[in-house]
């Protein structure tokens, strides 16, 4: 565990080391990484937003993970609540997972041609002009089918908690990046991951550092990563 000196934020070298890709699934499928943030008392949000928990180094890790990804997967609720923007021209493609074709609240995401809507089969056509992937018969998107469909090497999942929970429970997540914010917020914010039960085996801590503000950055991988 690396502890940074007081008054110094995470250097580009530390962040690059934290997000470096060292292993990939031997099956050849995409490496799936999950990035989430939690308060010290376990809340996924403050004032309803996960963005309110972070700091400059969390933003740097977020940006570095995106830069290393080919695709970003996010749920509709998180995209709306966190005011998502289209990814940069040189950045990863955004896949917006939704159980409903009513996505007018994020219509701006599709204007630059950098976002694809992911819906279950059998739902109506979307309420906005958007490219669509159909995955699974419903009522929910088949996330395993989505990951298998994406012709890329690295997929970054950014939540929210329901999407994250489903991906973890289905054994799709290979690496888990957790930022633990030194904030005790109480309130009624939910956990960062929730849903069905997942394999409870111990994950492996691959890298971690603490910045000068006391934010803890952890990177875990599934012990079976190289065999998946």
N, C-alpha and C positions, 0 to 999 in steps of 0.2 A: 504494500500500500504506500503510495507516494503522498506526502503532505507538503503542500507548497508553502513557501515562506510568506510571512505576513506582509500584506501590501502588494502581493504579486498575483495576477490572475493566471489562468492556465495558458501556457505558451502553445504555439502552433504545434510544436514537437510533442508535447504531452497529449494534446487532443488527437493528433494523428496516430500516436501509439495506442490511444484508447479505442479508436474505431478501426484500426488496421484489420484487414481480413486475413486470417491465418489458416482457417479451415473451411472446407465446403462439404456439403453432403456428398457422400460417395455415389449416391444413386444418380447424380447428375442434375437433380432438380435445383431450383433456385434456392440460394441461402436466404432464409427469412429472419429478419432482425426486428425486434420490438423495442420501441423507445418510449418510456413513460417517466412521469415525475410524481413524487409523493411528498407530502409534508411529513415531519418527524412523527406526528401522531396518526399517520395513515390516511390522510385525506387526499383525494385526487384533484381537488380544486380549492380555490379561495375566491370568495365572491362569485362562485359559479364557473370560474375559468381556471384551467390548468396553467395557462400562461402567467397568471398572477403569482405562481409559486417559484418561478425561475429567476435566474440572474444572468449576467453577461456570459459566464462560462457555460451555463446550460444552453444558452443560445448558440455558442460556438460548437458545442457537441452536436446539437440539433442540426446545424448547418453542415458539419463534417459528415454526419451520417447520411444526410440527403445527397451530398456530393459523391458519396461512395455507392449510392443506390442507382438502379436502373428504373425502379418503379416504387411509388409510394402508395400504400393502401390505407384508406381512412373511411370511417363511417360517416354517414350523412349528418347525424346529430353533432358530432365533433366538428365537422366542417362548418356547420352553421354557427355553433356556439363560439368557436375560436376564430371566426371571421377569416376563413381560409382564402388565399389568393392563388391564381394559377402559378404553377411552377415556372421557373426561368426557362428560356429557350434551350439553354445548355444543360438544364437539370433533368431530373427523373420525371417520367410521365406519372400523372396522378390518376388513381383508380378509386372512384367514389362508390362505396358499397351502400346500397339502399334496398329496403324491402318494398318501397313505394316508388312509383314513377313520378310522383309529384315532387319535383325538385326545383321549383321556381325560386326558392330562397337562395339558391346557389347558382342561378343561371349564369352569372358572370364567370364562373369557373370554366365554362365550355367555350367562351368567346375566342380564346387564343388557340384552340385546337390542342391543348396540352392535358386534357382531362377526358377520361372515359367513364361512363356510368355503368355500374355492375348491378344487374337486377336478376331476381329469380325468373325462371321460365314461366310463362303463363300470365305475367303481369301485363298491363296495358303499355302502350307506347309512352315514352316520357313526355312530360308537359313542356319540355324545352328541346331545342334542336341539339342533340348530343349523340356521339357514337356510343353504342351499347354492347356490352358482353352479357350474355345470359348464362347463368351458372346455377344449376340445380333446379329441381321441380318446385321448390318453395315449401313453406311460406318464406324461408330464409335463403339467403345466398349460400351456395355450397362453396365454402372457402377453400377446401382442398382442390376442388375442380378449378377454381379461379387461379390458384398458385400453379397448378399443372398447365393451365392455359397460357400463362404469361411466359413469353419467350425471352427470358432475361436471366441474369446471373444473380442479382441481389435485389430482394424485395424488402422494403422498410415499411413496417406497420406502425402507425401513429395513433391507434386507438379509434374511438374511445374504449372505455372499460368493457363494454359488451362485446365489441369486435375482438378486442385483445383476449378476453376470456374464452371466446369460441375458438380462436386460433390456438391458444395454449392447450385447451381441453382436447383438441383434435390432433395435438402433437405436431403442429405445423411450425412452431417457433423454434428456431435453432439457437438464437442469441437474444438475451434480454438485457437491455441497457436501462438502468434505473438511476435516476437522479433523486437523492434524498435531500430535501430542502430543510434547513434548520429553522423551520417555522412550526409553531404549534397553533393550529387554527380552530380546533374544535368544530362547531357547526355540524351540518348534516351531509357533508360531502362523502361520496361513496368511495369504495376501494378502487385502486387503479386497474384491477383485473377482476372480473366476476363472471360467473356462469357455471357451466357444468364442471364436475370434478376432473382434475388433471392428474397425470402421473406424479406422485409425490416424492420420487427419488431426488436426492441432493444434486443440484446443479453445480458446475465448476466455476469458481471465481477466476476469471482470466486476467482482469486488469481492474485497477481502481485508483482513484486519487481524491484528495480533499483539497479544496481551494482555500484561499485566504479568508473567505467569508463563512467557512464551515459547511459548504455544500459538498456532499459526498457523491461521487460518481462511480458506479459499479457496472461491471460487464460480466455477465454470466453466460455460460453455454451449456447446452444439454450434454450429459456424459455420452450419449449415443449419437452425437452429431456426425462423426465420421462414418457411422454405420447406417445412417439414414439415406 
